[in-house]
Amino acid sequence: MNTDPIADYLTRVRNATLANHRVVDIPSSKLKKEITKILFDQGYILSYKFEELSAQDNIKIALKYDRETKESVIKDIQRLSKPGLRKYAGAGELPRILNGLGVAIVSTSKGVMTDKQARAENVGGEVLCYVY
């Protein structure tokens, strides 16, 4: 039994990038699907595919690497808000990651979005993770 599925998702992606894997399989949920879509839209992953199996749905993520240096595009991915200590931020208090070069993923009342989108829509919420 996993008590923090988002931390498990981020850890699987982090470990796969450190081991230079091309593809990683992750058990699926609605929140994980939204985070995956954001990572794809922001250019951190190459592609993704939602697989519907009989027992458990999966997300198959193709990781993105730099062609010349063979390093992962994802330098670091960190969980911020945890089940034991939730981190919330208002629209004006949302963090800027690496002075705007990174992305904070925020769960708001209008859905899961990046910190930039949340500032544009003037909504705050739970800051799930940082990616850069």
C-alpha positions as protocol buffer text, in pm:
chain_id: "A"
residue {
  index: 1
  type: MET
  ca { x: 0 y: 0 z: 0 }
}
residue {
  index: 2
  type: ASN
  ca { x: 144 y: 330 z: -110 }
}
residue {
  index: 3
  type: THR
  ca { x: 53 y: 623 z: 113 }
}
residue {
  index: 4
  type: ASP
  ca { x: 174 y: 896 z: -124 }
}
residue {
  index: 5
  type: PRO
  ca { x: 111 y: 806 z: -489 }
}
residue {
  index: 6
  type: ILE
  ca { x: 239 y: 1142 z: -623 }
}
residue {
  index: 7
  type: ALA
  ca { x: 574 y: 1095 z: -446 }
}
residue {
  index: 8
  type: ASP
  ca { x: 589 y: 743 z: -594 }
}
residue {
  index: 9
  type: TYR
  ca { x: 522 y: 887 z: -943 }
}
residue {
  index: 10
  type: LEU
  ca { x: 795 y: 1149 z: -907 }
}
residue {
  index: 11
  type: THR
  ca { x: 1041 y: 896 z: -764 }
}
residue {
  index: 12
  type: ARG
  ca { x: 984 y: 656 z: -1054 }
}
residue {
  index: 13
  type: VAL
  ca { x: 1048 y: 935 z: -1305 }
}
residue {
  index: 14
  type: ARG
  ca { x: 1356 y: 1057 z: -1112 }
}
residue {
  index: 15
  type: ASN
  ca { x: 1503 y: 706 z: -1082 }
}
residue {
  index: 16
  type: ALA
  ca { x: 1440 y: 630 z: -1450 }
}
residue {
  index: 17
  type: THR
  ca { x: 1618 y: 949 z: -1559 }
}
residue {
  index: 18
  type: LEU
  ca { x: 1914 y: 876 z: -1330 }
}
residue {
  index: 19
  type: ALA
  ca { x: 1940 y: 523 z: -1475 }
}
residue {
  index: 20
  type: ASN
  ca { x: 1907 y: 661 z: -1832 }
}
residue {
  index: 21
  type: HIS
  ca { x: 1597 y: 455 z: -1909 }
}
residue {
  index: 22
  type: ARG
  ca { x: 1401 y: 547 z: -2220 }
}
residue {
  index: 23
  type: VAL
  ca { x: 1056 y: 445 z: -2092 }
}
residue {
  index: 24
  type: VAL
  ca { x: 899 y: 423 z: -1746 }
}
residue {
  index: 25
  type: ASP
  ca { x: 568 y: 259 z: -1648 }
}
residue {
  index: 26
  type: ILE
  ca { x: 364 y: 414 z: -1369 }
}
residue {
  index: 27
  type: PRO
  ca { x: 27 y: 311 z: -1220 }
}
residue {
  index: 28
  type: SER
  ca { x: -237 y: 558 z: -1332 }
}
residue {
  index: 29
  type: SER
  ca { x: -475 y: 799 z: -1159 }
}
residue {
  index: 30
  type: LYS
  ca { x: -652 y: 1117 z: -1269 }
}
residue {
  index: 31
  type: LEU
  ca { x: -401 y: 1343 z: -1092 }
}
residue {
  index: 32
  type: LYS
  ca { x: -103 y: 1155 z: -1235 }
}
residue {
  index: 33
  type: LYS
  ca { x: -252 y: 1186 z: -1585 }
}
residue {
  index: 34
  type: GLU
  ca { x: -283 y: 1563 z: -1542 }
}
residue {
  index: 35
  type: ILE
  ca { x: 76 y: 1592 z: -1415 }
}
residue {
  index: 36
  type: THR
  ca { x: 194 y: 1385 z: -1714 }
}
residue {
  index: 37
  type: LYS
  ca { x: 10 y: 1615 z: -1956 }
}
residue {
  index: 38
  type: ILE
  ca { x: 175 y: 1919 z: -1798 }
}
residue {
  index: 39
  type: LEU
  ca { x: 522 y: 1759 z: -1819 }
}
residue {
  index: 40
  type: PHE
  ca { x: 460 y: 1688 z: -2188 }
}
residue {
  index: 41
  type: ASP
  ca { x: 327 y: 2038 z: -2262 }
}
residue {
  index: 42
  type: GLN
  ca { x: 627 y: 2197 z: -2090 }
}
residue {
  index: 43
  type: GLY
  ca { x: 873 y: 1978 z: -2287 }
}
residue {
  index: 44
  type: TYR
  ca { x: 1009 y: 1767 z: -2003 }
}
residue {
  index: 45
  type: ILE
  ca { x: 904 y: 1432 z: -2153 }
}
residue {
  index: 46
  type: LEU
  ca { x: 909 y: 1307 z: -2512 }
}
residue {
  index: 47
  type: SER
  ca { x: 568 y: 1136 z: -2519 }
}
residue {
  index: 48
  type: TYR
  ca { x: 319 y: 947 z: -2306 }
}
residue {
  index: 49
  type: LYS
  ca { x: 52 y: 683 z: -2348 }
}
residue {
  index: 50
  type: PHE
  ca { x: -235 y: 590 z: -2119 }
}
residue {
  index: 51
  type: GLU
  ca { x: -280 y: 211 z: -2118 }
}
residue {
  index: 52
  type: GLU
  ca { x: -604 y: 61 z: -1991 }
}
residue {
  index: 53
  type: LEU
  ca { x: -542 y: -285 z: -1853 }
}
residue {
  index: 54
  type: SER
  ca { x: -785 y: -512 z: -1672 }
}
residue {
  index: 55
  type: ALA
  ca { x: -644 y: -479 z: -1319 }
}
residue {
  index: 56
  type: GLN
  ca { x: -469 y: -141 z: -1313 }
}
residue {
  index: 57
  type: ASP
  ca { x: -436 y: 136 z: -1572 }
}
residue {
  index: 58
  type: ASN
  ca { x: -81 y: 241 z: -1658 }
}
residue {
  index: 59
  type: ILE
  ca { x: 95 y: 550 z: -1786 }
}
residue {
  index: 60
  type: LYS
  ca { x: 386 y: 476 z: -2019 }
}
residue {
  index: 61
  type: ILE
  ca { x: 620 y: 777 z: -2033 }
}
residue {
  index: 62
  type: ALA
  ca { x: 902 y: 817 z: -2287 }
}
residue {
  index: 63
  type: LEU
  ca { x: 1171 y: 1028 z: -2123 }
}
residue {
  index: 64
  type: LYS
  ca { x: 1351 y: 1306 z: -2306 }
}
residue {
  index: 65
  type: TYR
  ca { x: 1731 y: 1335 z: -2326 }
}
residue {
  index: 66
  type: ASP
  ca { x: 1965 y: 1593 z: -2479 }
}
residue {
  index: 67
  type: ARG
  ca { x: 2112 y: 1458 z: -2804 }
}
residue {
  index: 68
  type: GLU
  ca { x: 2466 y: 1584 z: -2753 }
}
residue {
  index: 69
  type: THR
  ca { x: 2529 y: 1542 z: -2381 }
}
residue {
  index: 70
  type: LYS
  ca { x: 2291 y: 1244 z: -2333 }
}
residue {
  index: 71
  type: GLU
  ca { x: 2166 y: 1408 z: -2010 }
}
residue {
  index: 72
  type: SER
  ca { x: 1803 y: 1409 z: -1908 }
}
residue {
  index: 73
  type: VAL
  ca { x: 1599 y: 1721 z: -1975 }
}
residue {
  index: 74
  type: ILE
  ca { x: 1463 y: 1684 z: -1619 }
}
residue {
  index: 75
  type: LYS
  ca { x: 1746 y: 1803 z: -1396 }
}
residue {
  index: 76
  type: ASP
  ca { x: 1546 y: 1770 z: -1074 }
}
residue {
  index: 77
  type: ILE
  ca { x: 1191 y: 1683 z: -976 }
}
residue {
  index: 78
  type: GLN
  ca { x: 1087 y: 1738 z: -613 }
}
residue {
  index: 79
  type: ARG
  ca { x: 769 y: 1680 z: -414 }
}
residue {
  index: 80
  type: LEU
  ca { x: 673 y: 1985 z: -211 }
}
residue {
  index: 81
  type: SER
  ca { x: 331 y: 1928 z: -55 }
}
residue {
  index: 82
  type: LYS
  ca { x: 318 y: 1600 z: 134 }
}
residue {
  index: 83
  type: PRO
  ca { x: 27 y: 1417 z: 300 }
}
residue {
  index: 84
  type: GLY
  ca { x: 169 y: 1503 z: 643 }
}
residue {
  index: 85
  type: LEU
  ca { x: 230 y: 1868 z: 561 }
}
residue {
  index: 86
  type: ARG
  ca { x: 34 y: 2030 z: 281 }
}
residue {
  index: 87
  type: LYS
  ca { x: 179 y: 2343 z: 118 }
}
residue {
  index: 88
  type: TYR
  ca { x: -70 y: 2597 z: -13 }
}
residue {
  index: 89
  type: ALA
  ca { x: -1 y: 2927 z: -186 }
}
residue {
  index: 90
  type: GLY
  ca { x: -222 y: 3212 z: -298 }
}
residue {
  index: 91
  type: ALA
  ca { x: -206 y: 3353 z: -650 }
}
residue {
  index: 92
  type: GLY
  ca { x: 47 y: 3618 z: -545 }
}
residue {
  index: 93
  type: GLU
  ca { x: 257 y: 3379 z: -336 }
}
residue {
  index: 94
  type: LEU
  ca { x: 318 y: 3108 z: -596 }
}
residue {
  index: 95
  type: PRO
  ca { x: 688 y: 3017 z: -617 }
}
residue {
  index: 96
  type: ARG
  ca { x: 903 y: 3097 z: -921 }
}
residue {
  index: 97
  type: ILE
  ca { x: 1135 y: 2806 z: -991 }
}
residue {
  index: 98
  type: LEU
  ca { x: 1485 y: 2903 z: -1111 }
}
residue {
  index: 99
  type: ASN
  ca { x: 1358 y: 3254 z: -1181 }
}
residue {
  index: 100
  type: GLY
  ca { x: 1095 y: 3127 z: -1424 }
}
residue {
  index: 101
  type: LEU
  ca { x: 1301 y: 2857 z: -1599 }
}
residue {
  index: 102
  type: GLY
  ca { x: 1147 y: 2573 z: -1398 }
}
residue {
  index: 103
  type: VAL
  ca { x: 785 y: 2480 z: -1335 }
}
residue {
  index: 104
  type: ALA
  ca { x: 581 y: 2439 z: -1019 }
}
residue {
  index: 105
  type: ILE
  ca { x: 276 y: 2214 z: -1063 }
}
residue {
  index: 106
  type: VAL
  ca { x: -23 y: 2344 z: -868 }
}
residue {
  index: 107
  type: SER
  ca { x: -356 y: 2178 z: -791 }
}
residue {
  index: 108
  type: THR
  ca { x: -619 y: 2454 z: -798 }
}
residue {
  index: 109
  type: SER
  ca { x: -996 y: 2475 z: -790 }
}
residue {
  index: 110
  type: LYS
  ca { x: -980 y: 2512 z: -1170 }
}
residue {
  index: 111
  type: GLY
  ca { x: -772 y: 2196 z: -1216 }
}
residue {
  index: 112
  type: VAL
  ca { x: -405 y: 2104 z: -1217 }
}
residue {
  index: 113
  type: MET
  ca { x: -185 y: 2365 z: -1387 }
}
residue {
  index: 114
  type: THR
  ca { x: 157 y: 2526 z: -1386 }
}
residue {
  index: 115
  type: ASP
  ca { x: 245 y: 2819 z: -1162 }
}
residue {
  index: 116
  type: LYS
  ca { x: 243 y: 3054 z: -1464 }
}
residue {
  index: 117
  type: GLN
  ca { x: -108 y: 2950 z: -1566 }
}
residue {
  index: 118
  type: ALA
  ca { x: -229 y: 2986 z: -1206 }
}
residue {
  index: 119
  type: ARG
  ca { x: -87 y: 3339 z: -1186 }
}
residue {
  index: 120
  type: ALA
  ca { x: -254 y: 3428 z: -1517 }
}
residue {
  index: 121
  type: GLU
  ca { x: -591 y: 3299 z: -1392 }
}
residue {
  index: 122
  type: ASN
  ca { x: -532 y: 3456 z: -1048 }
}
residue {
  index: 123
  type: VAL
  ca { x: -589 y: 3134 z: -851 }
}
residue {
  index: 124
  type: GLY
  ca { x: -385 y: 2969 z: -581 }
}
residue {
  index: 125
  type: GLY
  ca { x: -380 y: 2614 z: -454 }
}
residue {
  index: 126
  type: GLU
  ca { x: -172 y: 2324 z: -333 }
}
residue {
  index: 127
  type: VAL
  ca { x: 183 y: 2330 z: -470 }
}
residue {
  index: 128
  type: LEU
  ca { x: 242 y: 1965 z: -563 }
}
residue {
  index: 129
  type: CYS
  ca { x: 596 y: 1962 z: -704 }
}
residue {
  index: 130
  type: TYR
  ca { x: 884 y: 2146 z: -871 }
}
residue {
  index: 131
  type: VAL
  ca { x: 1036 y: 2042 z: -1203 }
}
residue {
  index: 132
  type: TYR
  ca { x: 1346 y: 2190 z: -1365 }
}
